[in-house]
Amino acid sequence: MSGIEVTGGVAGLSVGLTELEDSAARLGVLGTELGEIAVSIGAVAPDPRLVLAGLLAPLELVEVELALLGCSGPTGVAAAATDVVATALATTAAVRTYRAGETAVEALADSIATGAGRWVGRTLGPPLLAGGLVLAPAAAVVLSVPGGRDAALAVGLGLGREVDEILHDHPWLVPAAADGLDGLLLGLGEGVPALGAWLAWRSGRVGVPYPPRTQQEALGVVLAATRGVVLDESGRGARLTPHPSATGRAPRGVADLVAGDGPTSGASRVRVTGIPQPDGSWAWVVDVPGTQTFSPEAGTNPFDMTSNVLHLAGRRVQIMQAVVDAVDDARRRAGDTGPPRVLLAGHSQGGLTAAALAADPAFRRRLGVTHVVTSGAPVASLAVPDEVSVLSLEHTEDLVPGLEGADNPDRETWVTIERSLADDLGPDGRASQAHDDDRYAETARLVDASEDPSIAAWRAGAAPFVGREVPTVTTDYDIERR
């Protein structure tokens, strides 16, 4: 079984850079103080009282003056002050140079991805659009004849498996394509001016910027274009149906939070687990399920592609309010009237929903979110604040976390666990296998066994939710889009 790589957390690069900056600031203060001492020592040498004393003891005066010169001269305190200040300035400059270089590289990579997407849209957009118009009637005929749908499905499945294997072997393709989505839409508009004018008109009607400059703005253009047809749940609500509460056990580790059959998992339902604390308060673990239907039409099941795209575009979705209502109901049943304390967990879309709730100031305060655990979820661009501790599990060959085209933040309160499954899955591995929940449970068990400083610090902070041998109260909730 392949091992894990840890980034972020208390041992992460950003924490190290911050510590260097803090150390440089302290060195600067120390250098200033040493300089003041050197000046004070130098001021003693011409003191009239010392000169008068030298009339009586000239040899001793010479010795004292030499000693003072040694303290304040080029080998004394003054030199030490100069060295300390120089070290502080050099350290600060090095950190700032590194950060500036990192920002420049990210900007260059984003520019390249946007340029590539623009070229693809401008060059391939017109022939693909024309080909689609030509083939549409033929496709309609094939789907209408007996056996035509089965044949089309067989071809589609075959092509899908080929693509699945290609993405497993080249996992960088998905984040690169996602990062260039804004350029792709811009290129399509340039290659097919009528399409560009229509996209600009549709975007303007709902106040979405066009042409888009970021992936999130590009998704906004897509949602503007599909508004009222697909990927649209406006005017819809969510119905919450609770099931009878039951007793269970608290999660012993990250594996219990991630596994599909773990004590806090509600399978296709939202599960809210209450964990009693020694002081009489409660801690709550909320498990949000992943995508259950891939239809682009907003149907009765909200765990669908509509919610996924809305999440990535930075919009609120009906699931988010339903999860908040579920937690309120579970707390009311348990008689928890104290300040809320919640860990949100989820795989794939469930993790995306969890992070989106933590990033929303109103929902975060109402829920009392302190921790988030995601597996196989694209959460890098969500503005989860530093006050929330995040643990993200990602597989290198899993295309879903790469849908945002960005890396997770490297900071003290965000730990990312990455694991490559190339050796485990073998040469015929597929990207969809790397997204499997059971595979993430394996990775979570490696996390539980790890003594990495960042993981250990996260584990200590999550003590109210994980590792307590106490009976719990669990309630499952069905969520339906009305």
C-alpha positions, 0 to 999 in steps of 0.5 A, spaced: 500 500 500 502 506 498 504 512 503 501 518 504 504 525 503 502 531 508 502 538 506 499 544 510 498 544 518 503 546 523 509 543 519 507 546 513 511 551 508 506 557 510 507 556 517 515 555 516 515 562 512 511 565 517 515 563 523 521 566 519 518 572 518 517 573 525 524 571 527 526 576 522 522 581 526 525 579 533 532 579 530 531 586 527 529 589 534 535 585 537 539 588 532 536 595 534 537 594 541 545 592 540 546 598 536 543 602 542 548 599 547 554 600 542 552 607 542 552 607 550 558 604 550 562 609 545 559 615 549 563 612 555 570 613 552 570 621 552 566 622 559 570 628 562 570 624 569 574 618 566 579 623 563 580 626 570 581 619 573 586 618 567 590 623 570 591 619 576 592 613 573 594 613 565 596 606 564 589 604 567 586 609 562 589 606 556 586 599 558 579 602 559 579 606 553 582 599 549 576 595 552 571 600 550 574 600 543 573 593 543 566 593 545 563 598 541 568 597 535 568 593 529 569 586 533 564 588 538 557 590 540 556 594 534 559 589 529 554 584 532 548 589 531 550 590 524 550 582 523 544 581 526 540 587 522 543 584 516 541 577 517 534 580 519 533 584 512 536 578 508 531 573 511 525 578 510 527 579 503 528 571 502 521 570 504 518 576 500 522 573 494 520 566 495 512 568 496 513 573 490 516 568 485 510 563 487 505 568 486 508 569 479 509 562 477 501 561 479 499 567 475 504 564 469 500 557 469 493 560 470 495 565 464 498 559 460 491 555 461 487 560 459 491 561 453 490 554 451 483 554 453 482 560 448 486 557 443 481 550 443 475 554 443 477 558 438 480 553 433 475 547 435 469 550 437 466 552 430 467 545 427 465 541 433 459 546 433 458 545 425 459 537 426 454 537 432 448 540 428 450 535 422 450 529 426 444 531 431 438 528 426 442 522 425 443 521 432 435 522 433 434 517 428 439 512 431 436 513 438 429 512 435 430 505 432 429 498 436 436 497 439 439 504 437 439 506 444 442 500 447 448 501 441 449 508 443 449 506 450 454 501 449 459 505 445 458 511 450 460 506 455 466 504 451 468 511 450 467 512 457 472 507 460 477 509 455 477 516 457 477 514 464 483 510 463 487 516 460 485 520 466 488 515 471 494 515 467 494 523 466 491 526 472 494 533 470 489 533 464 483 535 469 486 541 473 489 544 467 482 543 463 478 546 469 483 552 470 482 554 462 475 554 462 474 561 462 479 561 456 475 556 453 468 560 453 472 566 451 475 562 445 468 559 443 465 566 443 471 568 438 470 562 434 463 563 433 461 570 434 453 569 434 455 564 440 459 569 444 454 575 443 448 570 446 453 568 452 454 576 453 446 577 453 445 571 457 450 573 462 448 580 462 441 579 464 443 576 471 449 580 472 454 575 470 461 578 468 462 577 460 468 575 458 469 571 464 476 572 467 476 566 472 473 559 473 468 561 477 466 567 473 466 562 467 461 557 471 457 563 472 456 564 464 455 557 464 449 557 469 447 564 466 446 560 459 442 554 462 438 558 466 431 555 466 433 549 462 438 545 466 443 546 472 438 551 475 434 550 482 431 557 483 424 557 485 425 551 489 425 549 496 428 543 500 424 538 504 427 535 510 424 528 513 427 525 519 428 518 521 427 515 528 434 517 532 438 511 534 444 510 539 451 509 536 458 509 538 463 515 537 468 515 531 475 513 533 479 516 528 479 519 521 477 512 518 470 512 521 469 519 519 470 517 512 468 510 511 461 509 507 460 504 513 462 508 519 458 510 525 457 517 522 455 515 515 448 516 513 449 512 506 445 516 502 442 520 507 444 526 512 446 523 518 447 528 525 451 524 530 451 527 537 457 526 542 456 528 549 462 531 552 464 530 560 462 537 561 455 536 559 455 539 553 455 536 546 459 536 539 456 534 533 458 530 527 454 531 520 456 527 514 453 529 508 452 524 502 456 525 495 453 525 488 447 520 487 444 522 480 448 525 474 442 528 471 443 536 469 436 537 470 434 539 477 430 533 480 427 531 486 434 529 489 438 535 490 445 531 490 446 532 483 450 535 478 446 542 479 448 542 486 455 540 484 456 546 479 452 551 483 457 549 489 463 550 484 460 557 482 460 559 489 452 559 489 448 557 495 444 551 494 438 548 497 442 542 501 446 547 505 439 550 508 437 543 509 443 541 513 443 547 517 435 545 519 437 538 520 442 540 525 437 544 529 432 539 529 438 534 532 440 539 537 433 540 539 431 533 540 437 532 544 436 538 549 442 541 547 441 549 548 449 551 549 453 554 544 453 549 537 460 545 536 460 542 529 464 537 525 462 537 517 464 531 513 463 528 506 466 525 500 466 528 493 459 532 493 458 531 501 465 534 502 464 540 497 457 541 501 461 541 508 466 546 506 461 551 502 457 551 509 464 552 513 465 558 508 459 561 508 459 566 514 452 566 516 451 558 516 458 557 519 456 561 525 449 558 526 452 551 525 458 553 530 463 549 525 470 548 528 472 542 523 471 540 516 473 533 513 473 532 506 475 526 501 475 526 494 472 533 494 474 540 490 474 545 495 481 549 494 477 555 492 472 555 497 474 561 502 474 557 509 476 561 514 483 560 518 478 559 525 476 552 521 480 546 521 480 543 515 483 536 513 482 534 506 484 527 503 485 527 495 488 521 491 493 523 485 489 520 480 482 522 482 479 527 477 474 530 482 479 534 487 482 537 480 476 540 478 477 547 481 484 547 477 488 549 484 491 546 490 489 547 497 491 552 501 498 551 505 496 554 512 496 552 519 489 550 519 488 546 513 492 539 512 492 536 505 493 528 505 495 526 498 496 519 496 498 516 489 494 509 487 498 508 481 501 502 484 495 499 487 491 500 481 496 497 476 496 499 469 489 498 467 487 503 473 481 508 472 480 515 475 473 513 477 477 507 481 481 512 485 475 516 487 472 510 490 470 511 497 473 505 500 479 507 497 479 513 501 477 509 507 484 506 506 487 512 506 484 515 512 487 509 516 494 511 514 492 518 517 490 515 523 496 511 524 501 517 522 505 521 527 506 527 522 506 533 526 501 536 522 496 530 523 498 530 530 496 537 531 489 536 527 488 530 531 489 533 538 484 539 536 479 534 534 478 531 540 471 533 542 469 529 535 474 523 535 477 518 539 472 518 545 469 511 547 462 514 549 455 512 546 452 517 541 445 519 538 444 519 531 439 521 526 438 520 519 435 525 514 432 525 507 432 531 503 428 532 497 428 538 492 421 541 492 
